[in-house]
Amino acid sequence: MSTPTSTPATHSTADLAATELLAAYRTGDLSPVEATRDALDRIAALNDTVTAFNLVDAEGAQAAAKASEARWRAGTPRGPLDGVPMSIKDILLTTGWPTRRGSRTSPEVPAEVDGPPVARSRAAGAVFLGKTTTPELAWKGVTDSPLTGVTTNPWNPSLTAGGSSGGSAAAVGLGMGALSLGTDGGGSVRIPAAFTGTVAHKPTYGRVAHHPGSPFGTLAHVGPMTRTAADAALLLDVISGFDARDPWLLPEYARTFTDALVDGVEGLRIAVSPTLGFATVDPEVAAAFSAAAEVFAALGATVEPADPGFADPVDPFHVLWFSGAAKTIEHLGPEARAQMDPSLVEIAEEGARYSALDYLGAMAVRNELGTLMGAFHTDYDLLLTPTLPIAAFPGGLEVPAGSASPRWTSWTPFTYPFNMTQQPAASVPCGFTSAGLPVGLQIVGPRHADGRVLAAAHAFETATEHHRRRPPLLG
């Protein structure tokens, strides 16, 4: 497996959304071979700067693109993603590629099967470019690991891309494939989307099959990472659906998520919560969020300030999360642990000390939170919050300098609560700081309302220009 050598193209098919690529394939104005070549060129030119990919299969991608080109010429595209270049977070099984999970302790053995969302994407004709980076075992909200080093931000390569799906966010943000598959256990698609000015959707739990099951249990979701809400809906349409390997899978959605995009937000009652009642937010982030809320009012929604009314659930989240980390590395001895991220080992050892009563107590809080949010959404169709209270900070750190807490959850108060409740939540770019760094808007819906969340994201995107700004690395 190799990567071609190139220089960045300031204008190329790599800048097109998946929906735009597919439209050009249908008319014959563009070939999957061209799109794949341009995506590979972007990887070759910029991956050393941001470390988005830890595996690139240029030969495999080019062969898949040629096969796709032949299908389009014959008028027989395989499926709704035929010929679209995409990447896969190195947590998900992909046939023929190892699943390293950002860890030196993971064997470099090629997978023999695809995980469910990977299998559905392959069946839909997607061209797989390679695997994207993750912190070790996807445990934290930034992306660095002993295996791959630090993944950095397209808007400033000295800063973090966020995590744990940071490689995927950096990849789509730089045109290294229009689509990517990420995972989200406490914000892991939404955090890097906010930091990189891209789009991500955490579906309702059970909407997308996941196998093998995550050691973090029902906190962990698989979701699309893209540059537009329409692309997120398209990819969610593909990866949703039956797979017998996931016992928690929901019935299929009544309509396509792409069809739901036209619904807009007119007539919806939308709650706006700048702090969730407990978070401290940077003034520039707060200003961008306030302006975003006004857009929804202009689009015909009834927008009201309202906090859901729960206290920060960080402590019960830690019980659940640290216990999952403990389960993940329980089979590893001292020699293997010495090769790992020391902070991961630290939280895993803390998680191993929790009792069953501690765990059940955290689950009780989780249940109460879900009940509260269910009642909240009988009054409000959607909830808006900032995705994050801050902009990106230097890469290689778990928390910004001067943080009172050593853990990533100290600066992600808006994301992990909605993993606990299993609600759908999307992040879309809603502005920029004075330093030119992206700010994210989080759109949260009641369970099962993925279509409504994506329709709101699309309506906001259509009314604004934030998603059109290009990172400085693209010139």
C-alpha positions in Angstrom: 0.0 0.0 0.0 1.5 3.3 -1.1 0.6 7.0 -1.5 1.3 9.0 -4.6 3.3 12.1 -4.4 1.7 15.5 -5.2 1.2 19.1 -4.3 -2.0 20.6 -3.0 -4.6 21.5 -5.6 -6.4 24.7 -4.7 -9.3 23.9 -7.0 -10.1 20.3 -7.8 -12.8 17.6 -7.5 -11.5 17.1 -4.0 -13.4 20.3 -3.0 -16.8 18.8 -4.1 -19.3 17.3 -1.8 -20.4 13.7 -2.4 -23.8 14.9 -3.7 -21.9 17.1 -6.2 -19.6 14.3 -7.3 -22.6 12.0 -7.9 -24.4 14.6 -9.9 -21.3 14.9 -12.1 -21.0 11.2 -12.5 -24.6 11.0 -13.7 -24.0 13.5 -16.4 -20.6 12.1 -17.4 -18.9 15.4 -16.6 -16.7 13.7 -14.0 -15.3 10.3 -13.5 -14.7 8.5 -10.2 -11.1 8.0 -11.4 -10.6 11.8 -11.4 -12.2 12.2 -8.0 -10.2 9.5 -6.4 -6.9 10.7 -8.0 -7.6 14.2 -6.6 -8.4 12.9 -3.1 -5.2 10.8 -3.1 -3.3 13.9 -4.2 -4.7 15.8 -1.3 -3.6 13.0 1.1 -0.1 12.9 -0.4 0.2 16.7 -0.2 -1.2 17.3 3.3 -1.3 14.2 5.4 2.2 14.7 6.7 1.1 18.1 7.9 -2.0 17.0 9.8 -1.7 13.2 10.2 -5.3 12.4 9.3 -4.5 8.9 7.8 -2.5 6.1 9.3 -3.2 3.8 6.3 -3.6 4.7 2.7 -4.4 2.1 0.0 -3.8 4.1 -3.2 -3.7 1.0 -5.4 -7.0 -0.4 -4.0 -8.7 2.9 -4.3 -7.6 3.4 -7.9 -8.8 -0.1 -8.8 -12.2 0.5 -7.1 -12.5 3.9 -8.9 -11.9 2.3 -12.3 -14.5 -0.4 -11.6 -16.9 2.4 -10.6 -16.2 4.4 -13.7 -17.0 1.3 -15.9 -20.3 0.9 -14.0 -21.3 4.5 -14.5 -20.4 4.3 -18.3 -22.6 1.2 -18.5 -25.4 3.0 -16.7 -25.4 0.5 -13.9 -24.0 2.2 -10.8 -23.8 -0.2 -7.8 -25.5 2.0 -5.3 -26.0 5.6 -3.9 -22.2 6.1 -3.1 -20.8 4.6 -6.3 -17.4 6.2 -6.9 -17.4 8.5 -3.9 -14.0 8.6 -2.2 -14.3 8.0 1.6 -12.3 7.0 4.6 -12.9 4.9 7.7 -11.9 5.6 11.3 -9.4 3.0 12.5 -11.8 1.6 15.0 -14.1 -0.1 12.4 -13.4 -3.5 10.8 -12.4 -3.2 7.2 -11.7 -6.3 5.1 -8.0 -6.6 4.2 -6.8 -3.8 6.5 -5.6 -4.1 10.1 -7.6 -2.4 12.9 -4.9 -0.8 15.0 -7.2 1.4 17.1 -4.3 3.8 17.6 -2.5 1.3 19.8 0.8 -0.5 19.6 -0.8 -3.3 21.4 -3.2 -4.1 18.6 -2.0 -6.7 16.2 -1.3 -5.7 12.6 -3.5 -8.4 11.3 -5.9 -7.7 8.3 -9.6 -8.0 9.2 -11.5 -10.8 7.5 -14.8 -9.1 7.5 -16.2 -5.6 7.3 -18.0 -4.0 10.2 -21.7 -3.3 9.5 -21.4 0.4 8.3 -18.3 -0.4 6.4 -20.0 -3.3 4.6 -23.0 -1.1 3.7 -20.8 1.6 2.4 -18.8 -0.9 0.3 -22.0 -2.4 -1.1 -23.2 1.1 -2.0 -20.1 1.5 -4.2 -17.9 3.8 -2.1 -14.2 4.0 -2.9 -12.2 3.3 0.3 -9.1 5.5 0.5 -7.7 4.3 3.9 -8.0 4.4 7.6 -8.0 7.6 9.7 -6.3 8.2 13.0 -7.8 7.9 16.5 -6.4 8.3 20.0 -5.6 5.0 21.6 -8.8 2.9 21.7 -10.8 6.1 20.9 -10.7 7.1 24.6 -10.5 10.9 24.5 -11.7 14.1 22.9 -8.4 14.8 21.1 -6.5 12.7 18.6 -3.0 11.6 19.5 -1.6 8.2 20.2 1.7 6.4 20.8 1.1 4.7 17.5 0.4 7.6 15.1 1.4 10.8 16.9 -0.6 14.0 16.9 -3.4 14.7 14.5 -3.7 18.4 13.9 -6.2 21.0 12.6 -6.6 22.1 9.0 -7.2 25.7 10.2 -3.9 25.8 12.2 -1.7 22.7 12.2 -0.3 23.6 15.6 -3.7 23.0 17.1 -5.7 19.8 17.8 -8.3 18.5 15.4 -10.3 17.2 18.3 -11.2 13.6 18.7 -11.6 10.9 18.9 -12.5 10.9 15.2 -10.0 13.7 14.6 -8.4 12.0 11.6 -11.8 11.7 9.9 -12.6 15.4 10.5 -9.2 16.6 9.2 -9.6 14.3 6.2 -13.0 15.6 5.1 -12.1 19.1 6.0 -9.1 19.0 3.6 -10.8 17.2 0.7 -9.1 13.9 1.5 -12.3 12.1 0.5 -15.8 13.6 0.7 -17.1 11.2 3.4 -15.8 9.4 6.5 -17.1 7.0 9.1 -16.5 8.0 12.7 -17.5 6.8 16.1 -18.9 8.9 19.0 -18.9 7.7 22.6 -18.8 11.1 24.3 -18.7 13.6 21.5 -16.2 11.9 19.2 -17.7 12.9 15.8 -19.1 16.3 17.0 -16.0 17.5 18.9 -13.6 17.3 15.9 -16.4 18.6 13.5 -16.6 21.7 15.7 -12.9 22.3 15.8 -12.4 21.7 12.0 -15.5 23.5 10.6 -17.0 20.3 9.3 -20.3 18.5 9.8 -21.0 15.4 11.9 -24.1 13.5 13.0 -24.3 11.2 16.0 -27.4 9.1 15.2 -30.0 7.9 17.7 -28.4 4.8 19.4 -29.3 1.7 17.4 -29.9 3.6 14.2 -26.5 2.3 12.8 -25.4 -1.2 13.5 -22.1 -1.6 15.3 -20.1 -4.8 15.5 -18.1 -5.9 17.4 -19.8 -4.1 20.2 -17.9 -1.3 21.8 -16.4 -1.9 25.3 -17.9 1.5 26.1 -21.3 -0.1 25.6 -24.3 1.8 24.6 -22.6 5.1 24.8 -20.8 4.5 21.5 -22.5 5.4 18.2 -21.3 5.2 14.6 -21.9 8.3 12.5 -21.2 10.2 9.3 -18.6 12.9 9.0 -18.8 15.2 6.0 -18.6 18.8 4.8 -22.4 19.3 4.3 -25.6 18.2 6.0 -26.9 16.7 2.7 -23.8 14.5 2.6 -24.4 13.4 6.2 -28.0 12.5 5.3 -26.8 10.6 2.3 -24.2 8.6 4.2 -26.7 7.9 7.1 -29.2 6.6 4.5 -26.5 4.1 3.4 -25.2 2.9 6.8 -28.6 2.6 8.5 -30.4 -0.7 8.1 -30.5 -4.3 9.3 -27.5 -6.2 10.4 -28.0 -9.4 12.4 -24.7 -8.9 14.3 -26.1 -6.0 16.3 -28.8 -7.0 18.9 -29.7 -3.4 19.7 -30.5 -2.3 16.2 -33.7 -0.2 15.7 -36.3 -0.8 12.9 -35.6 1.0 9.7 -36.5 4.7 9.5 -39.8 5.4 7.8 -38.3 7.6 5.1 -34.9 8.5 3.8 -32.9 11.1 5.7 -32.2 12.7 2.3 -35.9 13.2 1.8 -36.3 14.7 5.2 -33.9 17.5 4.4 -36.7 19.5 2.7 -38.7 19.7 5.9 -36.8 22.8 7.2 -37.6 24.3 10.6 -40.6 26.5 9.9 -43.1 26.1 12.7 -40.8 24.1 15.0 -40.4 25.1 18.6 -36.7 25.3 19.3 -35.0 25.7 22.7 -31.8 27.6 22.9 -29.4 26.9 25.8 -26.1 28.7 25.7 -24.7 26.9 28.7 -27.0 24.0 29.6 -27.2 25.8 32.9 -23.7 24.8 34.0 -21.0 25.4 31.3 -18.6 28.3 31.0 -18.4 29.5 27.4 -15.8 31.6 25.6 -17.3 35.0 24.6 -16.5 34.5 21.0 -18.1 31.1 20.9 -21.1 32.6 22.7 -21.5 35.4 20.2 -21.4 33.0 17.2 -23.9 30.7 18.9 -26.3 33.7 19.6 -26.1 34.7 16.0 -26.8 31.1 14.9 -30.0 31.0 17.0 -31.2 34.1 15.3 -31.0 32.3 12.0 -33.5 29.7 13.1 -35.9 32.5 14.1 -35.5 34.0 10.7 -36.3 30.6 9.1 -39.7 30.6 10.8 -39.0 28.6 14.0 -40.2 29.7 17.4 -36.9 30.1 19.3 -37.0 30.4 23.1 -34.3 30.3 25.8 -34.7 27.2 27.8 -32.3 25.0 29.8 -33.3 21.3 30.1 -32.7 21.5 33.8 -30.1 18.8 34.6 -26.8 19.2 36.5 -23.5 18.3 34.8 -23.5 14.5 34.6 -19.7 14.3 34.3 -19.1 12.1 37.4 -21.6 9.3 36.4 -20.3 9.6 32.8 -16.8 9.0 34.1 -17.9 5.9 35.9 -19.4 4.5 32.7 -16.5 5.6 30.5 -13.6 4.6 32.8 -15.2 1.2 33.4 -15.3 0.7 29.6 -11.6 1.6 29.4 -10.9 -0.9 32.2 -12.7 -3.6 30.3 -10.8 -2.7 27.1 -7.3 -3.3 28.6 -8.1 -5.9 31.3 -6.2 -8.6 29.3 -3.0 -6.6 29.0 -0.1 -7.0 31.4 2.4 -4.4 32.7 4.7 -4.7 29.6 1.9 -3.9 27.2 0.5 -1.1 29.3 3.9 0.5 29.4 3.5 1.0 25.6 0.2 2.8 26.0 -1.0 6.3 26.5 -0.4 6.8 30.3 -3.6 8.7 30.8 -5.6 5.9 29.3 -4.0 3.4 31.6 -4.7 5.8 34.5 -8.4 6.1 33.8 -8.7 2.3 33.2 -7.1 1.6 36.5 -9.6 4.0 38.1 -12.4 2.3 36.3 -11.3 -1.1 37.6 -11.8 0.1 41.1 -15.5 0.9 40.6 -18.0 -1.5 42.1 -21.1 -2.9 40.5 -23.1 -0.5 42.7 -21.1 2.4 41.4 -21.9 1.3 37.8 -25.6 0.8 38.5 -25.7 4.2 40.3 -24.3 5.9 37.2 -26.9 4.0 35.0 -29.6 5.3 37.3 -28.5 8.8 36.6 -28.4 8.0 32.9 -32.0 6.7 33.1 -33.2 9.8 34.9 -31.5 12.1 32.4 -33.1 10.2 29.5 -36.5 10.6 31.2 -36.0 14.3 31.7 -34.9 14.9 28.1 -37.9 12.9 26.9 -40.2 15.3 28.8 -38.3 18.3 27.6 -38.9 17.3 24.0 -42.6 17.2 24.5 -42.3 21.0 24.7 -39.5 21.5 22.3 -38.8 19.9 18.9 -35.1 20.7 19.0 -32.4 21.9 21.4 -29.6 24.2 20.3 -26.3 24.5 22.2 -22.7 25.3 21.3 -21.0 22.1 20.3 -18.0 23.1 22.4 -17.4 26.0 24.7 -14.0 26.8 23.3 -12.1 26.8 20.0 -9.2 24.5 19.2 -6.1 24.5 21.5 -2.6 23.2 20.9 -2.2 19.7 19.7 -0.8 16.9 21.8 -2.6 18.1 25.0 -5.7 16.5 26.5 -6.9 19.8 28.0 -6.0 23.5 27.3 -3.1 24.9 29.3 -4.2 26.1 32.7 -7.2 23.7 33.0 -8.3 22.8 36.5 -9.0 19.3 35.4 -6.7 16.8 33.6 -9.6 15.1 31.7 -11.1 15.9 28.3 -14.6 16.0 29.7 -13.8 19.3 31.4 -14.1 21.1 28.1 -16.8 19.0 26.4 -19.9 19.7 28.6 -22.3 19.8 25.7 -21.5 16.5 24.0 -21.3 13.6 26.5 -24.8 14.2 28.1 -26.4 13.2 24.8 -24.5 10.0 24.6 -25.9 9.1 27.9 -29.5 9.8 26.6 -28.8 8.2 23.2 -30.3 11.2 21.4 -29.4 12.3 17.8 -27.1 15.3 17.7 -25.4 17.0 14.9 -22.6 19.6 14.8 -22.4 22.2 12.0 -20.1 25.2 11.6 -21.7 28.4 12.8 -18.9 31.0 12.8 -15.3 31.7 13.4 -13.3 33.3 16.2 -11.1 36.4 15.7 -8.2 34.0 15.2 -10.0 32.4 12.3 -10.9 29.2 14.1 -14.2 27.4 13.5 -17.1 27.4 16.0 -19.6 24.6 16.1 -23.4 24.6 16.6 -25.0 21.5 18.1 -28.5 20.5 17.1 -30.1 17.9 19.4 -33.4 16.1 18.8 -35.5 13.6 20.7 -34.7 10.0 20.2 -35.5 8.7 16.7 -35.8 12.3 15.3 -32.6 12.0 13.2 -34.4 13.3 10.1 -35.5 16.4 12.0 -32.0 17.1 13.2 -30.5 16.8 9.8 -33.3 18.9 8.2 -32.5 21.7 10.7 -28.7 21.4 10.0 -29.5 21.6 6.3 -31.8 24.6 6.7 -29.1 26.4 8.7 -26.4 25.6 6.3 -28.5 26.8 3.3 -29.1 30.1 5.1 -25.4 30.7 6.0 -22.0 30.6 4.4 -19.8 29.2 7.2 -19.4 25.8 5.7 -18.0 27.3 2.5 -14.9 28.8 4.1 -11.8 26.9 3.2 -9.0 26.0 5.7 -5.7 28.0 5.1 -3.9 24.8 4.2 -5.9 24.8 1.0 -4.7 28.2 0.0 
